[in-house]
Amino acid sequence: MNLTQIKYFQAVCEYGTIAEASKRIHISPSTISATIKLLEEEYGLILFRRTRGGMEQTNAGRRLCELSKGLMKSIDRIDMIMKDESGGSRCLRIGIPPMVSIIILPNILSQFGKEHPDVHLQVDTNGREEVFRKLSDGDLDVAILPVNGELESVYHRKRIGSVEICAIVAEDSISEIKAFDVEHLSKQKLVLFKDDFLHKELLLERFEKARRKPDILMQTSQLSTILRLVQAGEGTGFVVREIVENWMPVKTVPLEPAMSLDICMIWRDDDFMFQTMQDFILMMEKMSFREF
């Protein structure tokens, strides 16, 4: 067994057919097929069965797929780090949830691009839990996330600022209330983000502690959907104040008590900190985000 065989095998596992794997890794189908055949002959095992839908893994194939995933991930990371050390192709993988990215990502890309024009930034803008999972799995180098509470000791975090969560209502709302508490919110229809948003979790905790049941009209992952419903007067939403204040046609109302989230830069303490990663963390520490 060698790394080339495992690479081709993993490609077929990931893309489902030899033809699709060939397109993705730019290796001829005949070479991939012959390489996998040699791997099967070496161990006397059948790793795939051909079906009308593609290549189906056998029990042995599934076992090898699981065992070799971590190996290929480690090889890819070693390759990236050594290229970075040699001054070759430099790359950094960062993760940041959509709501946070709206506020700070443009400044990050602009500043890092000026200081390190030779570095390719791969930006993942999935939800908070998905970004954290990818960081844990080694698929990201650094994450920028809203944080509440402690993290496992394997993670290092650096606070870079905070954001305020506010309620939003229709611009023509005539409410005289200066801040919304749970008692007031329990009488309104709420338009919430889905579970992957930390402020939703904290908001529902407030309802639970007050023994009030929220009247949830809708849950969505789309900010635009929430804004349209709020603008139409259909419900009350909850977003980072800086996203909507001054440039969105809705009215912001503070929460009582106020709700703020720390935004932190997070990386694994047990991971090798290569030069580009060090450069990024140093730049972030110097940037003046304060309260966004």
C-alpha positions in Angstrom: 0.0 0.0 0.0 1.2 3.5 -0.8 -0.1 7.0 -0.5 -1.0 7.3 -4.2 -3.2 4.2 -3.9 -5.0 5.7 -0.8 -5.4 9.0 -2.6 -7.1 7.5 -5.6 -9.2 5.2 -3.4 -10.4 8.1 -1.2 -11.3 10.1 -4.3 -13.6 7.3 -5.6 -15.1 7.1 -2.1 -15.8 10.8 -2.0 -17.1 11.3 -5.6 -18.9 8.0 -6.0 -17.6 7.0 -9.5 -14.2 6.6 -11.1 -15.2 9.0 -13.9 -16.1 11.7 -11.4 -13.0 11.1 -9.3 -10.9 11.3 -12.5 -12.3 14.8 -13.3 -11.7 16.1 -9.8 -8.1 14.9 -9.2 -7.1 15.1 -12.9 -6.0 11.5 -13.2 -7.1 9.2 -16.0 -9.9 6.7 -15.2 -7.8 3.8 -16.4 -5.0 4.8 -14.0 -7.4 5.1 -11.0 -9.0 1.8 -11.9 -5.7 -0.1 -12.2 -4.3 1.4 -9.0 -7.4 0.3 -7.0 -7.2 -3.1 -8.6 -3.6 -3.5 -7.4 -4.7 -2.4 -3.9 -7.4 -5.1 -3.9 -5.0 -7.7 -5.1 -2.4 -6.9 -2.4 -4.9 -7.7 0.3 -7.1 -10.2 -1.5 -10.2 -8.0 -0.8 -12.9 -6.4 -2.9 -13.2 -2.7 -2.0 -15.9 -1.7 -4.4 -18.9 -3.2 -6.2 -19.9 -1.6 -9.5 -23.6 -0.6 -9.5 -25.8 1.4 -11.8 -25.5 4.3 -9.5 -21.7 4.2 -9.3 -19.1 2.5 -7.1 -20.5 1.0 -3.9 -18.1 0.3 -1.0 -18.0 -3.2 0.4 -17.5 -3.7 4.2 -13.8 -3.8 3.6 -13.9 -0.7 1.5 -15.9 1.2 4.1 -13.4 0.1 6.8 -10.4 1.3 4.7 -12.2 4.5 3.9 -12.7 5.4 7.6 -9.2 4.4 8.5 -7.5 6.3 5.7 -9.4 9.6 6.0 -7.3 10.9 8.9 -4.1 9.8 7.1 -4.9 11.8 3.9 -5.9 14.8 6.0 -2.6 14.7 7.8 -0.7 14.3 4.6 -2.5 17.3 3.1 -1.7 19.4 6.2 1.9 18.4 6.1 2.1 19.4 2.5 0.5 22.8 3.2 2.8 23.5 6.1 6.0 22.5 4.2 5.0 24.7 1.3 4.5 27.5 3.8 7.9 26.9 5.4 9.6 26.9 2.0 8.0 30.2 0.9 6.1 28.4 -1.8 2.3 28.3 -2.2 1.0 29.8 1.1 -2.6 29.2 2.2 -4.7 29.8 5.4 -8.1 28.3 6.1 -10.3 30.4 8.3 -13.9 29.9 9.3 -16.4 32.6 10.3 -20.2 32.5 10.6 -22.3 34.6 8.2 -23.5 37.2 10.7 -20.0 37.8 12.1 -18.5 37.9 8.6 -20.8 40.7 7.5 -19.2 43.0 10.1 -15.5 42.2 10.1 -14.6 40.0 7.1 -14.2 42.8 4.6 -11.6 44.5 6.9 -9.8 41.3 7.5 -9.5 40.4 3.8 -8.4 43.9 3.0 -5.8 44.2 5.7 -4.3 40.7 5.4 -4.3 41.1 1.6 -2.2 44.3 1.9 0.3 42.7 4.4 0.5 39.3 2.8 -0.5 39.5 -0.9 1.1 36.1 -1.6 -1.2 34.2 0.8 -4.4 32.6 -0.4 -7.2 32.8 2.2 -9.8 30.1 2.1 -12.8 31.4 3.9 -15.6 29.1 5.2 -18.8 30.9 6.1 -20.9 28.1 7.5 -22.8 28.3 10.7 -21.1 28.5 14.1 -21.4 24.8 14.9 -20.2 23.7 11.5 -17.2 26.0 11.6 -16.3 24.7 15.1 -16.6 21.1 13.9 -14.3 21.8 11.0 -11.8 23.4 13.3 -12.0 20.4 15.6 -11.5 18.0 12.7 -8.5 19.9 11.4 -10.2 21.2 8.3 -9.7 24.9 9.4 -6.6 26.6 10.9 -8.4 29.5 12.6 -12.0 30.2 13.5 -13.6 33.5 14.4 -16.7 32.8 16.4 -19.2 34.3 18.9 -18.4 32.5 22.2 -20.3 32.1 25.5 -18.7 30.2 28.3 -15.5 28.2 28.4 -13.9 26.0 25.7 -12.0 22.8 26.1 -8.4 23.2 27.1 -7.2 22.0 23.7 -8.4 25.3 22.2 -6.7 28.7 22.5 -8.9 31.8 22.2 -8.3 35.5 21.8 -11.1 38.0 22.3 -11.1 40.5 19.4 -14.3 42.4 20.2 -18.0 42.1 21.1 -21.3 42.6 19.4 -24.7 43.6 20.7 -27.8 41.6 19.9 -30.9 43.7 19.5 -34.5 43.2 18.5 -35.7 44.5 15.2 -39.2 45.7 14.4 -40.9 47.4 11.4 -39.6 50.9 10.7 -43.1 52.4 11.2 -43.7 50.6 14.5 -45.2 53.0 17.0 -44.1 51.2 20.2 -43.0 53.5 22.9 -41.1 50.8 24.8 -37.4 51.7 24.9 -36.2 48.1 25.5 -37.7 44.7 25.2 -37.7 42.2 28.1 -39.0 38.7 28.0 -42.4 39.7 29.3 -42.9 42.1 26.4 -41.4 39.6 23.8 -43.7 36.8 25.0 -46.6 38.8 23.6 -45.1 39.1 20.1 -44.6 36.8 17.2 -40.9 36.0 16.8 -38.9 35.4 13.7 -35.7 33.5 14.7 -32.6 32.1 13.2 -32.2 28.4 13.3 -30.3 26.5 16.0 -26.8 27.2 14.8 -26.9 30.8 16.0 -25.7 31.4 19.6 -27.9 34.4 20.3 -31.0 32.3 19.6 -29.8 29.8 22.2 -29.3 32.6 24.8 -32.7 34.2 24.0 -34.5 30.9 24.5 -32.7 30.5 27.8 -34.2 33.8 28.9 -37.7 32.6 28.1 -37.1 29.3 30.0 -35.8 31.1 33.1 -38.8 33.4 33.0 -41.1 30.5 32.5 -42.5 32.1 29.4 -43.2 30.3 26.1 -42.0 32.1 22.9 -44.5 32.5 20.1 -42.3 31.5 17.2 -43.7 32.4 13.8 -40.7 31.1 11.8 -37.2 29.9 12.1 -34.7 30.4 9.2 -31.0 30.6 8.4 -31.6 33.5 6.0 -31.2 37.1 7.3 -33.0 38.4 4.2 -36.1 36.3 5.1 -36.1 37.7 8.7 -35.8 41.3 7.4 -38.6 40.9 4.9 -41.0 39.5 7.6 -40.0 42.2 10.1 -40.4 45.0 7.5 -43.9 43.6 6.7 -44.8 43.9 10.3 -45.3 40.1 10.7 -43.0 39.6 13.7 -39.9 40.7 15.7 -36.5 39.5 14.8 -33.1 39.4 16.6 -29.8 40.3 15.0 -26.4 41.9 15.6 -27.1 45.6 15.9 -24.2 46.6 13.6 -25.7 44.7 10.7 -28.9 46.6 10.5 -28.3 49.9 12.2 -28.2 52.9 9.8 -28.5 51.0 6.6 -31.5 48.6 6.9 -35.1 49.8 6.8 -36.0 48.4 10.2 -36.0 49.8 13.7 -33.6 48.4 16.4 -34.7 48.0 20.0 -32.3 47.1 22.8 -33.0 44.0 24.9 -33.4 44.1 28.6 -31.1 43.0 30.1 -28.7 43.8 27.3 -27.3 40.9 25.3 -23.7 41.0 24.0 -21.5 38.3 22.6 -17.7 38.1 22.7 -16.2 37.5 19.3 -13.1 35.4 19.6 -10.3 34.1 17.4 -9.9 30.3 18.2 -7.3 27.8 17.2 -6.2 24.4 18.5 -3.4 24.5 21.0 -2.2 21.1 19.9 -1.8 22.1 16.3 1.4 23.2 14.7 1.4 27.0 14.2 3.0 27.5 10.9 4.3 31.0 9.8 1.2 32.1 7.8 -1.0 31.2 10.8 1.2 33.2 13.1 1.1 36.2 10.7 -2.7 36.1 10.7 -3.1 35.9 14.4 -0.6 38.7 14.9 -2.4 40.9 12.5 -5.8 40.2 14.2 -4.3 41.1 17.5 -3.1 44.4 16.2 -6.4 45.3 14.4 -8.6 47.7 16.4 -12.0 46.0 16.4 -13.0 47.0 20.0 -16.8 46.9 20.1 -17.6 46.4 16.4 
